[in-house]
Amino acid sequence: MGSVPGEGAKPRIKVLVVDDSALMRHVLSEILNSDPDIEVVGVASDPYIARDKIKLLNPDVLTLDVEMPKMDGLQFLRNLMRLRPMPVVMVSSLTQKNASVTLEALELGAVDFVSKPEIDIASKLKDYAEDIIEKVKVARYATVNKLAPSTEVRCNETFISPAGNTNISSNLHFKTTDQIIAIGASTGGTEAIREVLERLPIDTPGTVIVQHIPGMFSGPFAERMNKCSAMTVCEAQDGERVLHGHAYIAPGDFHLSLRRDGARYYCVLSDHDPVNRHRPSVDVLFHSVAKYVGKNAVGVILTGMGKDGAEGLKAMHEAGASTVVQDEASSVVWGMPGAAVAVGAVDEVLPIAKIAARIVSLYEEKRP
């Protein structure tokens, strides 16, 4: 006997598309409506229309253009996250200015972002249809927290080290690291990485990081993290020596791995095929850390969708490294950490607020 239509069916994800471009509203709606699990319930050309339609239509997910008329996307997002927090996927052009604004949006609570091409939007955006649909689906079930009224973007001011640390910083500038901290993240990871880096001390061992991010965004992201951290944070360069007190973020569109030469570790960048659909891939980094660093490493997977990093973290674990992942409650998406737990790669599962302190205690235990 056939089931009654709609009986037991999973509700479709209701999406409101907010963009000042009529073409973008049309193309995004067409892409999202092509998936049977998604329904675009409305569109809005500016934040004021969006505000009214949110009240009327009660969407599950909002797609929001970074650059909006009447009220910029950031201010609208700030108001939204204070008054009516909901999953938001930002839509951003691949420009240096918009990269910085998008990173601020993620800090304010946006779940993720999609990049729109500068030319031939209608055809080129459809090349990313699968990615856009997946991000909206993930956003629907992401953890979204209310923004406190006093919250401001945290990384606008340069980090000022505590008094007395000048000599430590100077001594670390060329000091080779004998341990490695390796961190991987995806959806929600820009903020999770910030929470870890801003709590790590200036004398942390060399740290290598893969965040799934486009090429135009990785440089501004590294600059932003450098302002938040006592460590020196930069975008990794091919052949660069990994130093104590420094963190190296994989450039978008390049895999980051390590090689060893005697007692020194070096960054290696490559444009080989994506792994787990990603370049940079966390697995590529972690497998190299397992091979060249072994028990002298600490591996960490933070929030993110998919399973990238799970097998690499398992290889690190089997090589004697300490392994930690972010817990489900504090993750925006518990895909990558959960996958690592499922394959038996993890020593500890911790909330994001405790991960930096645990990293410190683990590398302290490993010091001779």
RAGIVEN-V88080 format. One record per pair of residues at least 6 apart in sequence whose ideal C-beta (glycine too) atoms are under 8 Angstrom apart, sorted by the first residue. I is the first residue (numbers start at 1). GAP is how many residues later the second one is. If there is no record, write none. Layout:
# RAGIVEN-V88080
I;GAP + I;GAP
This chain:
# RAGIVEN-V88080
10;27 + 12;24 + 12;25 + 12;26 + 12;27 + 13;24 + 13;25 + 13;26 + 13;47 + 13;48 + 13;123 + 13;124 + 13;127 + 14;25 + 14;27 + 14;43 + 14;44 + 14;45 + 14;46 + 14;47 + 15;17 + 15;23 + 15;24 + 15;25 + 15;26 + 15;44 + 15;45 + 15;46 + 15;47 + 15;48 + 15;121 + 16;24 + 16;25 + 16;26 + 16;27 + 16;28 + 16;34 + 16;37 + 16;38 + 16;41 + 16;43 + 16;45 + 16;46 + 16;47 + 17;7 + 17;8 + 17;11 + 17;12 + 17;15 + 17;23 + 17;25 + 17;26 + 17;27 + 17;46 + 18;25 + 18;26 + 18;27 + 18;28 + 18;29 + 18;32 + 18;44 + 18;45 + 18;46 + 18;47 + 18;50 + 19;6 + 19;9 + 19;24 + 19;25 + 19;26 + 19;44 + 19;45 + 19;46 + 19;49 + 19;72 + 20;25 + 20;26 + 20;45 + 20;47 + 20;48 + 20;49 + 21;44 + 21;100 + 22;23 + 23;98 + 23;99 + 24;41 + 24;67 + 24;92 + 24;97 + 24;101 + 25;18 + 25;20 + 27;94 + 27;95 + 27;98 + 27;99 + 28;12 + 28;35 + 28;63 + 28;97 + 28;104 + 29;11 + 29;14 + 31;94 + 31;95 + 31;98 + 31;101 + 31;102 + 32;6 + 32;8 + 32;31 + 32;100 + 32;101 + 32;104 + 33;6 + 33;7 + 34;95 + 34;99 + 35;98 + 35;102 + 37;100 + 38;95 + 38;98 + 38;99 + 41;16 + 41;18 + 42;11 + 42;14 + 42;15 + 42;17 + 44;6 + 44;9 + 45;24 + 46;22 + 46;23 + 46;24 + 46;25 + 47;21 + 47;23 + 47;24 + 47;26 + 47;28 + 47;29 + 48;22 + 48;23 + 50;12 + 50;14 + 50;26 + 51;25 + 53;6 + 54;8 + 54;26 + 54;30 + 54;32 + 59;27 + 60;26 + 60;27 + 60;80 + 61;25 + 61;26 + 61;27 + 61;28 + 61;75 + 61;78 + 61;79 + 62;18 + 62;24 + 62;25 + 62;26 + 62;27 + 63;25 + 63;26 + 63;27 + 63;28 + 63;51 + 63;73 + 64;9 + 64;12 + 64;13 + 64;24 + 64;25 + 64;26 + 64;27 + 64;41 + 64;46 + 65;8 + 65;25 + 65;26 + 65;27 + 66;7 + 66;8 + 66;24 + 66;25 + 66;26 + 66;27 + 66;32 + 66;35 + 66;36 + 66;39 + 67;6 + 67;26 + 67;31 + 67;34 + 68;8 + 73;17 + 73;28 + 73;32 + 74;27 + 74;30 + 74;31 + 74;34 + 77;11 + 77;13 + 77;28 + 77;31 + 77;32 + 77;33 + 78;30 + 78;69 + 80;6 + 80;8 + 81;7 + 81;27 + 81;28 + 81;63 + 81;65 + 81;66 + 82;64 + 82;65 + 82;66 + 82;67 + 85;24 + 85;59 + 85;60 + 85;61 + 85;62 + 86;58 + 87;24 + 87;52 + 87;53 + 87;55 + 87;57 + 88;17 + 88;21 + 88;22 + 88;23 + 88;51 + 89;21 + 89;22 + 89;23 + 89;24 + 89;25 + 89;46 + 89;47 + 89;50 + 90;12 + 90;15 + 90;16 + 90;20 + 90;22 + 90;23 + 90;24 + 91;22 + 91;23 + 91;24 + 91;25 + 92;6 + 92;7 + 92;9 + 92;10 + 92;21 + 92;22 + 92;23 + 92;24 + 93;22 + 93;23 + 93;24 + 93;25 + 94;21 + 94;22 + 94;23 + 94;24 + 94;120 + 94;122 + 95;23 + 95;121 + 96;120 + 96;124 + 99;117 + 99;118 + 99;120 + 99;121 + 99;122 + 100;120 + 100;124 + 102;8 + 102;11 + 102;115 + 103;87 + 103;114 + 103;117 + 103;118 + 103;121 + 104;49 + 105;8 + 106;6 + 106;7 + 106;82 + 106;84 + 106;85 + 107;46 + 107;47 + 107;48 + 107;83 + 107;84 + 107;87 + 108;39 + 108;43 + 108;45 + 109;35 + 109;36 + 109;38 + 111;24 + 111;27 + 111;28 + 111;31 + 111;33 + 111;76 + 111;77 + 111;221 + 112;23 + 112;26 + 112;27 + 112;75 + 112;76 + 114;14 + 114;17 + 114;18 + 114;21 + 115;13 + 115;99 + 115;101 + 116;9 + 117;7 + 117;8 + 125;7 + 134;171 + 135;52 + 138;49 + 138;167 + 138;195 + 138;197 + 141;192 + 142;45 + 142;46 + 142;190 + 142;191 + 143;186 + 143;187 + 143;188 + 143;189 + 143;190 + 144;188 + 154;40 + 154;44 + 154;74 + 155;39 + 155;69 + 155;70 + 155;72 + 155;73 + 156;71 + 157;70 + 158;69 + 159;39 + 159;67 + 159;68 + 159;69 + 159;70 + 159;71 + 161;8 + 161;41 + 161;69 + 165;37 + 165;65 + 168;34 + 168;35 + 168;77 + 169;33 + 169;76 + 172;30 + 172;31 + 172;71 + 172;72 + 172;73 + 172;74 + 173;59 + 173;70 + 173;72 + 174;69 + 175;68 + 175;69 + 175;70 + 176;65 + 176;66 + 176;67 + 176;68 + 176;87 + 176;88 + 176;89 + 177;28 + 177;29 + 177;65 + 177;66 + 177;67 + 177;69 + 177;88 + 178;27 + 178;85 + 178;118 + 179;26 + 179;27 + 179;114 + 179;117 + 179;118 + 179;119 + 179;184 + 179;187 + 179;188 + 180;25 + 180;26 + 180;27 + 180;28 + 180;62 + 180;78 + 180;85 + 180;109 + 180;113 + 180;116 + 180;117 + 180;118 + 181;23 + 181;24 + 181;25 + 181;26 + 181;27 + 181;116 + 181;117 + 181;119 + 181;178 + 181;182 + 182;25 + 182;26 + 182;27 + 182;103 + 182;104 + 182;107 + 182;111 + 182;115 + 182;116 + 182;117 + 182;118 + 182;134 + 183;10 + 183;13 + 183;24 + 183;25 + 183;26 + 183;27 + 183;116 + 183;117 + 183;118 + 183;119 + 184;25 + 184;26 + 184;27 + 184;98 + 184;101 + 184;102 + 184;116 + 184;117 + 184;118 + 184;120 + 184;124 + 184;125 + 184;128 + 184;129 + 184;152 + 185;7 + 185;8 + 185;24 + 185;25 + 185;26 + 185;27 + 185;97 + 185;116 + 185;117 + 185;118 + 185;119 + 185;151 + 186;25 + 186;26 + 186;92 + 186;96 + 186;117 + 186;118 + 186;119 + 186;120 + 186;122 + 186;147 + 186;149 + 186;150 + 187;25 + 187;116 + 187;117 + 187;118 + 187;145 + 187;146 + 187;148 + 188;114 + 188;115 + 188;116 + 188;143 + 188;144 + 188;145 + 189;22 + 189;23 + 189;113 + 189;114 + 189;115 + 190;21 + 190;23 + 190;31 + 191;141 + 192;110 + 192;111 + 192;134 + 192;139 + 192;140 + 192;160 + 193;16 + 193;18 + 193;32 + 193;109 + 194;30 + 194;31 + 194;34 + 195;157 + 195;158 + 195;160 + 195;161 + 196;104 + 196;106 + 196;156 + 196;159 + 196;160 + 196;163 + 197;28 + 197;31 + 197;32 + 197;34 + 197;36 + 197;50 + 197;159 + 198;30 + 198;31 + 199;157 + 199;158 + 200;7 + 200;29 + 200;30 + 200;31 + 200;156 + 200;159 + 200;160 + 201;29 + 201;159 + 202;28 + 202;29 + 202;43 + 203;41 + 203;42 + 204;27 + 204;40 + 204;41 + 204;43 + 204;155 + 204;156 + 204;159 + 205;39 + 205;158 + 206;36 + 206;37 + 206;38 + 206;39 + 206;40 + 206;41 + 206;42 + 206;59 + 207;24 + 207;39 + 207;40 + 207;41 + 208;28 + 208;34 + 208;39 + 208;40 + 208;42 + 208;48 + 208;50 + 208;59 + 208;77 + 208;81 + 209;38 + 209;39 + 209;40 + 209;41 + 210;39 + 210;40 + 210;46 + 210;70 + 210;71 + 210;72 + 210;74 + 210;75 + 210;99 + 211;7 + 211;10 + 211;38 + 211;39 + 211;69 + 212;66 + 212;68 + 212;92 + 212;96 + 213;8 + 213;39 + 214;38 + 214;39 + 215;36 + 215;37 + 215;38 + 215;39 + 216;36 + 217;35 + 218;17 + 218;31 + 218;32 + 218;33 + 218;34 + 219;16 + 219;32 + 221;28 + 222;11 + 222;12 + 222;13 + 222;27 + 225;8 + 225;22 + 225;24 + 226;6 + 226;7 + 226;8 + 229;18 + 231;14 + 231;15 + 231;16 + 232;13 + 232;14 + 232;15 + 233;13 + 233;14 + 233;15 + 233;16 + 234;12 + 234;13 + 234;14 + 234;15 + 235;13 + 235;14 + 235;16 + 236;12 + 236;13 + 236;14 + 236;15 + 236;20 + 236;31 + 236;33 + 237;30 + 237;32 + 238;29 + 238;30 + 238;31 + 239;27 + 239;28 + 239;29 + 240;8 + 240;26 + 240;27 + 241;23 + 241;24 + 241;25 + 241;26 + 242;6 + 242;16 + 242;22 + 242;23 + 242;24 + 242;25 + 248;8 + 248;19 + 250;6 + 250;19 + 250;30 + 250;35 + 251;18 + 251;29 + 252;28 + 253;18 + 253;26 + 253;27 + 254;15 + 254;16 + 254;17 + 254;25 + 254;26 + 255;14 + 255;15 + 255;16 + 255;17 + 255;20 + 255;24 + 255;25 + 255;26 + 255;29 + 255;30 + 256;11 + 256;12 + 256;13 + 256;24 + 256;28 + 256;29 + 257;10 + 257;11 + 257;13 + 257;27 + 257;28 + 257;30 + 257;31 + 258;7 + 258;8 + 258;9 + 258;10 + 258;27 + 258;30 + 258;31 + 258;34 + 258;35 + 259;6 + 259;7 + 259;9 + 259;29 + 259;33 + 260;6 + 260;32 + 260;33 + 265;27 + 265;28 + 268;20 + 271;8 + 272;7 + 273;6 + 274;7 + 275;6 + 275;8 + 275;9 + 275;33 + 276;6 + 276;7 + 276;30 + 276;31 + 276;32 + 277;29 + 277;31 + 278;28 + 278;30 + 281;27 + 281;28 + 282;19 + 282;26 + 282;27 + 282;30 + 282;54 + 283;25 + 283;26 + 283;27 + 283;28 + 283;29 + 284;28 + 285;27 + 286;13 + 286;23 + 286;25 + 286;26 + 286;27 + 286;29 + 286;30 + 287;24 + 287;25 + 287;28 + 289;8 + 289;10 + 289;23 + 289;27 + 289;32 + 290;7 + 290;22 + 290;25 + 290;26 + 290;28 + 290;29 + 290;31 + 291;24 + 291;28 + 293;26 + 293;28 + 294;25 + 294;26 + 294;27 + 295;24 + 295;25 + 295;26 + 295;71 + 296;25 + 296;70 + 297;19 + 297;22 + 297;24 + 297;25 + 298;23 + 298;24 + 298;25 + 298;26 + 298;61 + 298;64 + 298;65 + 298;68 + 299;13 + 299;14 + 299;17 + 299;18 + 299;22 + 299;23 + 299;24 + 299;25 + 300;23 + 300;24 + 300;25 + 300;26 + 300;55 + 300;59 + 301;8 + 301;9 + 301;12 + 301;23 + 301;24 + 301;25 + 301;35 + 301;36 + 301;39 + 302;23 + 302;24 + 302;29 + 302;34 + 302;35 + 302;50 + 302;53 + 303;23 + 303;27 + 303;28 + 303;29 + 303;30 + 303;31 + 303;33 + 303;34 + 303;49 + 304;29 + 304;31 + 304;32 + 304;33 + 305;28 + 305;30 + 305;31 + 306;29 + 306;30 + 306;33 + 307;28 + 307;29 + 307;32 + 308;28 + 309;27 + 309;30 + 309;31 + 310;26 + 310;29 + 310;30 + 310;32 + 310;33 + 310;35 + 311;32 + 311;34 + 313;10 + 313;12 + 313;27 + 313;32 + 313;33 + 314;26 + 314;29 + 314;30 + 314;31 + 316;7 + 316;29 + 317;6 + 317;27 + 317;28 + 317;29 + 317;30 + 322;25 + 322;40 + 322;44 + 323;17 + 323;22 + 323;23 + 323;24 + 323;25 + 324;22 + 324;23 + 324;24 + 324;25 + 324;26 + 324;31 + 324;34 + 324;35 + 324;38 + 325;11 + 325;12 + 325;15 + 325;16 + 325;21 + 325;23 + 325;24 + 325;25 + 326;8 + 326;11 + 326;23 + 326;24 + 326;25 + 326;26 + 326;29 + 327;7 + 327;10 + 327;22 + 327;23 + 327;24 + 327;25 + 328;6 + 328;9 + 328;10 + 329;22 + 330;21 + 330;22 + 330;23 + 331;6 + 331;21 + 337;9 + 337;12 + 340;6 + 341;8 + 348;10 + 350;8
